[in-house]
Amino acid sequence: MGMHSRASDYDRCSKKTLTIPFGIGYIIGMQTSYWEAPNVDFAESPALLINKLAHALALDMDRRLKCHDVTVSQWAMLKQLWQQEGRSQVELQDLLGLDGATITGLVQRMTHLGLIQRKPDLSDKRVQRVFLTEKGRALEQITAIFEEEVNAHALEGFSTDERAFFIRLLMRALQNCEER
């Protein structure tokens, strides 16, 4: 998906296509060659700059997670389950901004890895609830350290006020995009 400048191009894109799942990496689909292009002025395109930052953060986090055989997508789901176990697959789909087939595949792979388990909802057997295993729970503290390190590296040299202001700006830009 490229950037859309005409309203008709935007109208043809579904809102789902523009959803930013779990904040890392998927702001606007850019090709790696843009990162090295010397003639690209990132100051003229906040979307390119944010995407480059998200890509760098995702690569750093992915590198750290690999030693535990976890992907960034799996980590994002684990984070949702650490907040509240027993979420349905549909709830996870909405929270992560992913489609049903992607969530199903993710749940299957994570079940196979022993990170989560599915159980039917007690009141509606059609609904599958997702729960952590001990292995999945054990990753919370480890990945929290990784997340802290990645964020600290990215915001190195920022004052406390600058960090807070930066987060507020990112949240406002994200909210603007999600309202569309």
Backbone as JSON, one array per atom type, in Angstrom:
{
  "sequence": "MGMHSRASDYDRCSKKTLTIPFGIGYIIGMQTSYWEAPNVDFAESPALLINKLAHALALDMDRRLKCHDVTVSQWAMLKQLWQQEGRSQVELQDLLGLDGATITGLVQRMTHLGLIQRKPDLSDKRVQRVFLTEKGRALEQITAIFEEEVNAHALEGFSTDERAFFIRLLMRALQNCEER",
  "N": [[0.85, -1.17, 0.0], [0.66, 2.17, -0.89], [1.22, 5.71, -0.31], [-1.67, 7.76, -0.27], [-2.93, 10.35, -2.16], [-5.14, 11.41, -3.34], [-8.63, 11.82, -2.75], [-10.31, 9.85, -3.79], [-8.61, 7.66, -4.05], [-8.08, 7.15, -1.37], [-10.65, 6.53, -0.48], [-11.03, 4.05, -1.65], [-9.53, 2.43, -0.09], [-9.81, 0.32, 2.67], [-10.77, 1.03, 6.06], [-9.63, -0.75, 7.79], [-7.23, -1.4, 6.55], [-5.66, 0.79, 7.14], [-5.3, 0.7, 9.83], [-3.36, 0.82, 12.78], [-1.63, -1.58, 14.08], [-0.93, -2.37, 17.4], [1.0, -0.37, 17.66], [3.65, -0.64, 16.72], [5.46, -0.41, 13.87], [3.59, -0.51, 11.58], [2.67, 1.81, 10.21], [2.61, 3.27, 7.7], [2.82, 1.53, 4.75], [5.95, 1.11, 3.72], [8.82, 0.74, 1.62], [11.95, -0.86, 2.19], [14.02, 0.36, 0.77], [13.53, 3.08, 0.87], [14.58, 3.89, 3.28], [17.3, 4.15, 2.94], [17.52, 6.02, 0.97], [19.09, 8.86, -0.16], [17.98, 11.25, -0.97], [15.54, 11.63, 0.25], [13.64, 13.68, 2.24], [13.04, 13.52, 5.42], [12.03, 15.31, 7.23], [10.13, 16.64, 5.86], [8.1, 14.86, 5.67], [6.27, 13.64, 8.02], [5.01, 11.13, 8.29], [6.72, 9.32, 6.95], [9.0, 9.56, 8.55], [8.04, 8.73, 11.08], [7.35, 6.14, 10.41], [9.86, 5.09, 9.79], [11.08, 5.24, 12.3], [9.36, 3.52, 13.75], [9.87, 1.13, 12.41], [12.6, 0.75, 13.02], [12.41, 0.45, 15.82], [10.83, -1.85, 15.96], [12.53, -3.74, 14.74], [14.64, -3.78, 16.59], [13.31, -4.7, 18.91], [12.39, -7.15, 17.94], [14.8, -8.51, 17.51], [15.63, -8.89, 20.13], [13.55, -10.45, 21.18], [13.75, -12.77, 19.7], [15.57, -14.56, 20.88], [14.02, -15.9, 22.61], [12.29, -17.23, 21.05], [10.03, -15.8, 20.17], [7.87, -13.69, 18.34], [7.36, -10.23, 17.32], [4.64, -9.79, 16.86], [3.5, -11.92, 18.3], [4.35, -11.21, 20.84], [2.9, -8.85, 21.16], [0.3, -9.87, 21.38], [0.62, -11.41, 23.69], [1.06, -9.33, 25.53], [-1.5, -8.19, 25.64], [-2.86, -10.3, 26.82], [-1.53, -10.51, 29.26], [-2.5, -8.31, 30.49], [-5.2, -8.93, 30.66], [-6.4, -12.03, 31.0], [-8.13, -14.64, 29.2], [-9.43, -13.44, 27.14], [-11.49, -13.18, 24.22], [-10.96, -14.49, 20.89], [-11.95, -12.7, 19.04], [-12.0, -10.32, 20.5], [-9.23, -9.96, 20.86], [-8.51, -9.67, 18.21], [-9.71, -7.19, 17.59], [-8.39, -5.5, 19.45], [-5.73, -5.68, 18.62], [-5.88, -4.89, 16.02], [-5.95, -6.59, 13.82], [-6.84, -8.94, 11.2], [-9.32, -11.6, 11.16], [-8.32, -14.1, 10.15], [-5.58, -13.77, 10.45], [-5.32, -13.52, 13.24], [-6.27, -16.06, 13.98], [-4.26, -17.73, 12.89], [-2.06, -16.79, 14.34], [-2.83, -17.42, 16.98], [-2.91, -20.22, 16.71], [-0.17, -20.82, 16.16], [1.02, -19.86, 18.52], [-0.2, -21.47, 20.41], [0.82, -23.93, 19.66], [3.5, -23.44, 20.3], [3.32, -23.47, 22.98], [2.68, -21.22, 24.47], [0.18, -20.17, 24.92], [-3.24, -21.2, 25.56], [-6.33, -22.39, 24.24], [-9.72, -22.17, 25.23], [-13.11, -23.19, 25.28], [-15.74, -20.8, 25.64], [-17.68, -20.63, 28.58], [-20.39, -19.97, 28.55], [-21.02, -19.67, 25.88], [-20.34, -21.79, 23.55], [-19.35, -21.42, 21.0], [-17.53, -19.42, 21.1], [-14.11, -18.89, 21.5], [-11.9, -18.69, 24.14], [-8.84, -17.21, 25.19], [-6.04, -18.17, 26.99], [-3.15, -17.77, 29.08], [-0.27, -19.87, 29.29], [2.0, -21.33, 31.68], [4.51, -20.95, 30.58], [3.99, -18.82, 28.85], [3.26, -16.85, 30.7], [5.68, -16.55, 32.06], [7.26, -15.08, 30.35], [6.6, -12.43, 30.66], [8.02, -10.71, 32.54], [10.6, -10.83, 31.47], [10.29, -9.81, 28.83], [9.38, -7.3, 29.46], [11.63, -6.02, 30.36], [13.1, -5.98, 27.98], [11.44, -4.29, 26.45], [11.63, -1.94, 27.92], [14.36, -1.37, 27.58], [14.53, -0.98, 24.78], [12.85, 1.25, 24.44], [14.21, 3.1, 26.07], [16.63, 3.34, 24.71], [15.76, 4.47, 22.29], [14.81, 6.93, 23.18], [16.94, 8.15, 24.26], [18.8, 10.76, 25.72], [16.66, 12.48, 25.78], [14.85, 14.77, 27.77], [12.82, 14.41, 30.75], [10.5, 15.93, 30.44], [10.54, 16.3, 27.65], [10.21, 13.65, 26.77], [7.6, 13.11, 27.73], [6.16, 15.03, 26.29], [6.67, 14.23, 23.65], [5.4, 11.7, 23.63], [2.76, 12.54, 24.06], [2.31, 13.96, 21.66], [2.58, 11.89, 19.77], [0.43, 10.24, 20.57], [-1.72, 11.94, 20.04], [-1.5, 12.26, 17.26], [-1.9, 9.59, 16.48], [-4.53, 9.24, 17.4], [-5.85, 11.07, 15.72], [-5.51, 9.77, 13.27], [-6.9, 7.38, 13.71], [-9.48, 8.29, 14.0], [-10.41, 8.82, 11.51]],
  "CA": [[0.0, 0.0, 0.0], [1.42, 3.41, -0.92], [0.52, 6.87, 0.24], [-2.78, 8.17, -1.12], [-3.08, 11.79, -2.13], [-6.47, 11.78, -3.81], [-9.71, 11.28, -1.91], [-10.84, 8.62, -4.38], [-7.69, 6.59, -3.69], [-8.3, 6.85, 0.04], [-11.96, 5.89, -0.34], [-10.93, 2.66, -2.06], [-8.84, 1.68, 0.96], [-10.66, 0.11, 3.84], [-10.22, 1.56, 7.31], [-8.82, -1.83, 8.35], [-5.92, -1.32, 5.94], [-4.91, 1.87, 7.73], [-5.2, 0.49, 11.27], [-1.99, 0.69, 13.25], [-1.69, -2.58, 15.12], [-0.09, -2.36, 18.58], [1.94, 0.73, 17.73], [4.99, -0.81, 16.19], [5.81, -0.87, 12.55], [2.71, -0.62, 10.44], [2.01, 3.08, 10.03], [2.34, 3.36, 6.27], [3.67, 0.5, 4.14], [7.06, 1.67, 2.96], [9.81, -0.24, 1.25], [13.22, -0.64, 2.86], [14.88, 1.24, -0.01], [13.31, 4.47, 1.27], [15.4, 4.21, 4.45], [18.64, 4.51, 2.52], [17.47, 7.02, -0.09], [19.68, 10.1, 0.34], [17.2, 12.43, -1.37], [14.27, 11.7, 0.96], [13.7, 14.61, 3.36], [12.09, 13.02, 6.39], [11.4, 16.45, 7.9], [8.99, 17.04, 5.03], [7.08, 13.81, 5.73], [6.2, 12.99, 9.34], [4.63, 9.72, 8.16], [7.93, 8.56, 6.63], [9.87, 9.59, 9.72], [7.43, 7.87, 12.1], [7.46, 4.76, 9.93], [11.26, 4.68, 9.93], [11.28, 5.01, 13.73], [8.63, 2.3, 14.12], [10.61, 0.01, 11.82], [13.81, 0.56, 13.82], [12.0, -0.08, 17.12], [10.36, -3.23, 15.76], [13.71, -4.57, 14.49], [15.36, -3.92, 17.86], [12.52, -5.58, 19.78], [12.38, -8.49, 17.32], [16.11, -9.11, 17.76], [15.67, -9.31, 21.53], [12.55, -11.5, 21.39], [14.14, -13.99, 18.99], [16.26, -15.51, 21.75], [12.97, -16.65, 23.32], [11.43, -17.77, 19.99], [8.79, -15.03, 20.14], [7.86, -12.6, 17.37], [6.74, -8.99, 17.8], [3.19, -10.0, 16.85], [3.18, -12.78, 19.43], [4.56, -10.39, 22.04], [1.76, -7.93, 21.27], [-0.83, -10.64, 21.92], [0.94, -11.72, 25.09], [0.83, -8.11, 26.32], [-2.95, -8.08, 25.87], [-3.27, -11.36, 27.75], [-0.99, -10.2, 30.58], [-3.43, -7.34, 31.07], [-6.46, -9.63, 30.97], [-6.5, -13.37, 30.42], [-9.46, -15.11, 28.87], [-10.04, -12.64, 26.08], [-11.89, -13.98, 23.06], [-10.16, -14.21, 19.7], [-12.5, -11.49, 18.42], [-11.49, -9.19, 21.29], [-7.81, -9.81, 20.5], [-8.51, -9.15, 16.84], [-10.01, -5.75, 17.66], [-7.34, -4.82, 20.2], [-4.48, -5.68, 17.86], [-6.11, -4.35, 14.69], [-5.64, -7.62, 12.83], [-8.04, -9.62, 10.7], [-9.62, -12.89, 11.79], [-7.42, -15.16, 9.7], [-4.26, -13.52, 11.04], [-5.43, -13.88, 14.66], [-6.38, -17.52, 14.07], [-2.92, -18.28, 12.66], [-1.23, -16.39, 15.47], [-3.25, -18.25, 18.11], [-2.48, -21.6, 16.45], [1.28, -20.91, 16.33], [1.34, -19.65, 19.93], [-0.64, -22.68, 21.11], [1.83, -24.95, 19.32], [4.72, -23.1, 21.03], [3.06, -23.64, 24.41], [2.57, -19.92, 25.13], [-1.23, -19.93, 25.27], [-4.17, -22.3, 25.31], [-7.71, -21.96, 23.97], [-10.79, -22.91, 25.92], [-14.42, -22.66, 24.89], [-16.46, -19.95, 26.6], [-18.62, -21.45, 29.34], [-21.79, -19.65, 28.21], [-21.22, -19.73, 24.42], [-19.31, -22.73, 23.07], [-18.8, -20.96, 19.71], [-16.48, -18.44, 21.41], [-12.87, -19.43, 22.06], [-11.19, -17.79, 25.05], [-7.4, -17.46, 25.13], [-5.4, -18.1, 28.31], [-1.71, -17.96, 29.12], [0.33, -21.02, 29.96], [3.11, -20.89, 32.56], [5.57, -20.47, 29.68], [3.57, -17.49, 28.39], [3.33, -15.93, 31.85], [7.08, -16.35, 32.42], [7.88, -14.11, 29.44], [6.2, -11.05, 30.96], [9.11, -9.94, 33.15], [11.73, -10.78, 30.53], [10.01, -8.89, 27.72], [9.24, -5.94, 30.01], [13.0, -5.49, 30.36], [13.42, -5.68, 26.58], [10.66, -3.11, 26.05], [12.24, -0.8, 28.61], [15.65, -1.1, 26.93], [14.27, -0.44, 23.44], [12.34, 2.62, 24.6], [15.28, 3.93, 26.63], [17.59, 3.6, 23.62], [15.13, 5.38, 21.32], [14.58, 8.24, 23.79], [18.19, 8.56, 24.91], [19.08, 12.19, 25.59], [15.43, 13.26, 25.97], [14.51, 15.08, 29.16], [11.53, 13.86, 31.17], [9.46, 16.74, 29.79], [10.56, 15.99, 26.21], [9.6, 12.32, 26.6], [6.16, 13.24, 27.94], [5.63, 15.81, 25.17], [6.76, 13.36, 22.48], [4.33, 10.7, 23.76], [1.48, 13.24, 23.84], [2.18, 14.24, 20.23], [2.32, 10.62, 19.08], [-0.93, 9.81, 20.89], [-2.66, 12.81, 19.33], [-1.44, 11.9, 15.83], [-2.57, 8.3, 16.35], [-5.96, 9.46, 17.56], [-6.31, 11.69, 14.48], [-5.56, 8.75, 12.21], [-7.93, 6.4, 14.03], [-10.81, 8.9, 13.87], [-10.74, 8.92, 10.09]],
  "C": [[0.89, 1.23, 0.0], [0.63, 4.52, -0.29], [-0.54, 7.3, -0.76], [-2.98, 9.67, -1.02], [-4.46, 12.22, -2.58], [-7.51, 11.11, -2.94], [-10.22, 9.96, -2.47], [-9.93, 7.43, -4.08], [-7.91, 6.17, -2.25], [-9.61, 6.08, 0.22], [-11.91, 4.42, -0.71], [-10.24, 1.8, -1.02], [-9.78, 1.5, 2.14], [-9.98, 0.7, 5.06], [-9.3, 0.52, 7.94], [-7.39, -1.78, 7.82], [-5.05, -0.29, 6.64], [-4.76, 1.73, 9.25], [-3.74, 0.27, 11.65], [-1.99, -0.32, 14.37], [-0.57, -2.41, 16.15], [1.08, -1.4, 18.54], [3.32, 0.52, 17.16], [4.94, -1.24, 14.74], [4.86, -0.68, 11.4], [2.0, 0.69, 10.1], [1.65, 3.3, 8.57], [3.31, 2.39, 5.61], [4.74, 1.12, 3.26], [8.05, 0.55, 2.66], [11.14, 0.13, 1.92], [14.1, 0.34, 2.1], [14.69, 2.71, 0.35], [14.22, 4.86, 2.43], [16.77, 4.71, 4.02], [18.66, 5.63, 1.49], [17.99, 8.37, 0.42], [18.84, 11.33, 0.01], [15.85, 12.53, -0.67], [14.46, 12.62, 2.17], [12.62, 14.22, 4.36], [11.39, 14.15, 7.14], [10.17, 16.93, 7.14], [7.85, 16.02, 5.1], [7.09, 13.14, 7.1], [5.86, 11.5, 9.24], [5.85, 8.85, 7.83], [8.85, 8.46, 7.85], [9.33, 8.67, 10.82], [7.55, 6.4, 11.69], [8.89, 4.25, 10.08], [11.57, 4.39, 11.4], [10.6, 3.72, 14.17], [9.35, 1.05, 13.61], [11.86, -0.3, 12.65], [13.48, -0.03, 15.19], [11.58, -1.55, 17.01], [11.55, -4.17, 15.52], [14.49, -4.82, 15.79], [14.62, -4.87, 18.79], [12.52, -7.0, 19.25], [13.7, -9.22, 17.61], [16.18, -9.64, 19.19], [14.73, -10.49, 21.8], [12.96, -12.83, 20.77], [14.82, -15.01, 19.89], [15.28, -16.32, 22.59], [11.95, -17.23, 22.34], [10.06, -17.11, 19.95], [8.93, -13.92, 19.1], [7.22, -11.36, 17.99], [5.22, -9.14, 17.85], [2.74, -10.87, 18.02], [3.32, -12.03, 20.74], [3.39, -9.44, 22.25], [0.53, -8.65, 21.83], [-0.59, -11.0, 23.38], [0.69, -10.51, 25.98], [-0.65, -7.92, 26.62], [-3.42, -9.12, 26.9], [-2.69, -11.15, 29.14], [-1.88, -9.17, 31.27], [-4.73, -8.0, 31.5], [-6.5, -10.96, 30.24], [-7.94, -13.68, 30.07], [-10.18, -14.25, 27.84], [-10.45, -13.58, 24.94], [-10.98, -13.63, 21.89], [-10.65, -12.95, 19.0], [-12.03, -10.25, 19.18], [-10.03, -8.91, 20.94], [-7.66, -9.23, 19.1], [-8.72, -7.64, 16.84], [-8.89, -4.98, 18.35], [-6.05, -4.67, 19.41], [-4.64, -5.11, 16.45], [-5.74, -5.31, 13.58], [-6.92, -8.29, 12.35], [-8.16, -11.0, 11.33], [-8.67, -14.0, 11.42], [-6.04, -15.0, 10.33], [-4.26, -13.9, 12.52], [-5.49, -15.39, 14.83], [-5.01, -18.17, 13.89], [-1.98, -17.99, 13.82], [-1.55, -17.25, 16.7], [-2.78, -19.7, 17.92], [-0.98, -21.76, 16.68], [1.67, -20.78, 17.81], [0.9, -20.82, 20.79], [0.38, -23.79, 20.89], [3.14, -24.72, 20.08], [4.55, -23.24, 22.55], [2.97, -22.33, 25.18], [1.16, -19.64, 25.63], [-2.01, -21.22, 25.08], [-5.56, -21.71, 25.08], [-8.66, -22.84, 24.75], [-12.12, -22.33, 25.45], [-15.03, -21.83, 26.02], [-17.53, -20.81, 27.29], [-20.07, -21.2, 28.95], [-22.07, -19.71, 26.71], [-20.07, -20.54, 23.82], [-18.71, -22.33, 21.72], [-17.61, -20.02, 19.92], [-15.3, -19.16, 22.04], [-12.2, -18.36, 22.92], [-9.71, -18.2, 25.06], [-6.79, -17.19, 26.51], [-3.9, -18.35, 28.17], [-1.36, -19.3, 29.73], [1.41, -20.47, 30.9], [4.24, -20.31, 31.71], [5.24, -19.05, 29.19], [3.65, -16.46, 29.5], [4.78, -15.57, 32.18], [7.77, -15.3, 31.54], [7.58, -12.67, 29.81], [7.35, -10.23, 31.52], [10.29, -9.79, 32.2], [11.47, -9.75, 29.44], [9.78, -7.46, 28.2], [10.61, -5.26, 30.04], [13.41, -5.11, 28.94], [12.73, -4.39, 26.13], [11.26, -1.84, 26.66], [13.56, -0.39, 27.94], [15.46, -0.47, 25.55], [13.8, 1.0, 23.54], [13.42, 3.56, 25.12], [16.3, 4.3, 25.54], [17.02, 4.63, 22.65], [15.01, 6.8, 21.88], [15.81, 8.75, 24.55], [18.45, 10.05, 24.66], [17.85, 13.08, 25.72], [15.28, 13.57, 27.46], [13.17, 14.43, 29.49], [10.39, 14.6, 30.5], [9.38, 16.45, 28.28], [9.92, 14.63, 25.93], [8.08, 12.42, 26.7], [5.51, 13.98, 26.77], [5.6, 14.96, 23.9], [5.63, 12.32, 22.49], [2.97, 11.35, 23.51], [1.26, 13.53, 22.36], [1.88, 12.96, 19.44], [0.9, 10.13, 19.32], [-1.96, 10.65, 20.14], [-2.68, 12.49, 17.84], [-2.13, 10.57, 15.59], [-4.07, 8.43, 16.45], [-6.55, 10.1, 16.29], [-6.47, 10.65, 13.38], [-6.67, 7.75, 12.47], [-9.34, 6.97, 13.89], [-11.29, 8.94, 12.43], [-11.64, 7.84, 9.61]]
}
